Amino acid sequence: MSTALAVHHGPFGRVALYNLDRSMTLHAHREGHLIFHVQGPPGSIDIEGEQYPLEPGQGVAVSPWQPHNYCCLHPGKPSLYLTLYIKPFWFLDASRRASASLRFGRSPIDVTETINRLVFKIAGAMLEDADDSYVAGYLYGLTQESFDQSWQWIAEGASFTRCAPPVRDFRVRNAIKLMREKVSERVVLDRIARGAGLSRPHFYKLFRQQVGITPNMYLNTLRMENAIDRLVTSIDPVTDIGLDLGFSSQASFTRFFIANVGIAPSDYRRIVHFADAA
């Protein structure tokens, strides 16, 4: 059974030590995502149809909104991963570089001596419940090293990094606004399409062109973010959180959460640590 050894939330985003023994569903995050193998059998990450190994010496970077899923290659045999979800604006502020959008140049990350040291410093600090400032400092160092390396072999280099192109079509912007407003309802995407003035096929095609993922995946990301936020910041029962997000039962919400996050919502709430904003 997949478990979490530690989860820290803070201004940087979140970072987790996950013991995973099952594959996850295709999903996306608005954060920059880094995954490093710590121990156990190797796994892999599928990013937009390409497989990248997660093993000693090899990590993976996922840019914001890139569809991806974890593939467990040895079901029932857990592998421990350090998993980062870094907020792009936190990284931009910390780096003081206008080009640092957290859009990675390539997905494979070679685990250099510096990166390996930072991975184990972060893991050790989380397990020992060290001062939050140490964790944040190590996270920035690891993200910067990985970001720089991801552009090392790209012709234009990191100085030409751009954020994902903005959503320009007002109908897609209206659809996104409606989805955000109705994330706590049983959202029917056909109604969202009509509300944005589009037919269903045109809506799906235009949304993917503008955003890079399907409306279903975008809505699932909103639900996942809302669920995590409420688990961390409220004492609302897990059942109520699931029902408020449109799930018919706690069991269906738990299945959704495990498929997208890796562990059960009750386990996530039990292990999470919220870092001080300072």
DAZIKA-V375465 format. One record per backbone hydrogen bond with DSSP energy under -1.0 kcal/mol. NH is the residue of the N-H (numbers start at 1). CO is the residue of the C=O. E is the energy in kcal/mol with one decimal. If there is no record, write none. Layout:
nh->(NH;NH)
co->(CO;CO)
e->(E;E)
//
This chain:
nh->(3;5;8;9;10;13;14;15;16;17;18;19;20;24;25;27;32;33;34;35;36;38;39;43;44;45;46;47;48;50;52;54;55;58;59;60;61;62;65;66;68;69;71;76;77;79;80;81;82;83;84;85;86;87;91;92;93;94;95;96;100;101;109;111;112;116;117;118;119;120;121;122;123;124;125;126;127;128;130;135;136;137;138;139;140;141;142;143;144;145;146;147;148;149;150;152;154;160;161;173;174;175;176;177;178;179;180;181;182;185;187;191;192;193;194;195;196;197;198;203;204;205;206;207;208;209;210;211;212;218;219;220;221;222;223;224;225;226;227;228;229;230;231;232;233;234;241;242;243;244;245;246;247;253;254;255;256;257;258;259;260;261;262;268;269;270;271;272;273;275)
co->(19;17;15;273;13;10;85;8;83;6;81;3;79;70;259;68;86;62;84;60;82;80;80;54;71;52;69;50;67;47;45;43;58;55;109;35;107;33;29;63;27;46;44;21;74;20;39;18;36;16;34;14;32;12;87;88;89;90;91;92;97;99;59;57;110;112;113;114;115;116;117;118;119;120;121;122;123;124;125;131;132;133;134;135;136;137;138;139;140;141;142;143;144;145;146;149;151;157;158;169;170;171;172;173;174;175;176;177;178;182;185;188;188;189;190;191;192;194;193;199;200;201;202;203;204;205;206;207;208;214;215;216;217;218;219;220;221;222;223;224;225;226;227;228;229;230;237;238;239;240;241;243;242;249;250;251;252;253;254;255;256;257;258;264;265;266;267;268;7;9)
e->(-2.3;-2.8;-3.0;-2.9;-2.3;-1.8;-2.1;-2.4;-2.5;-2.8;-2.1;-3.2;-2.7;-2.4;-2.2;-2.5;-2.7;-2.9;-1.7;-2.4;-2.5;-3.1;-1.3;-2.6;-1.6;-2.8;-2.7;-3.0;-1.4;-1.8;-2.3;-2.9;-1.3;-2.6;-3.4;-2.1;-2.5;-3.2;-3.8;-2.0;-2.3;-1.7;-3.2;-1.8;-2.3;-2.1;-2.8;-2.6;-2.6;-2.9;-3.3;-2.8;-3.1;-2.9;-2.1;-2.6;-2.4;-2.6;-2.5;-1.5;-1.8;-2.0;-2.4;-1.9;-1.4;-3.0;-2.1;-2.1;-2.6;-2.0;-1.8;-2.6;-2.4;-2.2;-2.6;-2.5;-2.2;-2.0;-3.0;-1.4;-2.6;-2.2;-2.5;-2.5;-2.3;-2.1;-2.7;-2.6;-2.8;-2.3;-2.3;-2.9;-2.8;-2.2;-2.2;-1.3;-1.3;-1.8;-2.0;-2.1;-2.3;-1.9;-2.6;-2.3;-2.4;-2.5;-2.3;-2.1;-2.0;-2.2;-1.7;-1.1;-1.4;-2.6;-2.2;-2.7;-1.5;-1.4;-2.8;-2.8;-2.4;-2.3;-2.8;-2.7;-2.0;-1.9;-2.3;-3.1;-1.5;-2.2;-2.7;-2.4;-2.1;-2.1;-2.4;-2.6;-2.6;-2.5;-2.7;-2.6;-2.5;-2.2;-2.4;-2.0;-2.6;-1.7;-2.0;-2.3;-2.5;-2.6;-1.1;-1.6;-2.4;-1.9;-2.7;-2.3;-2.0;-2.6;-2.6;-2.3;-1.6;-3.1;-1.0;-2.2;-2.4;-1.8;-1.7;-1.6;-2.7;-3.9)
//
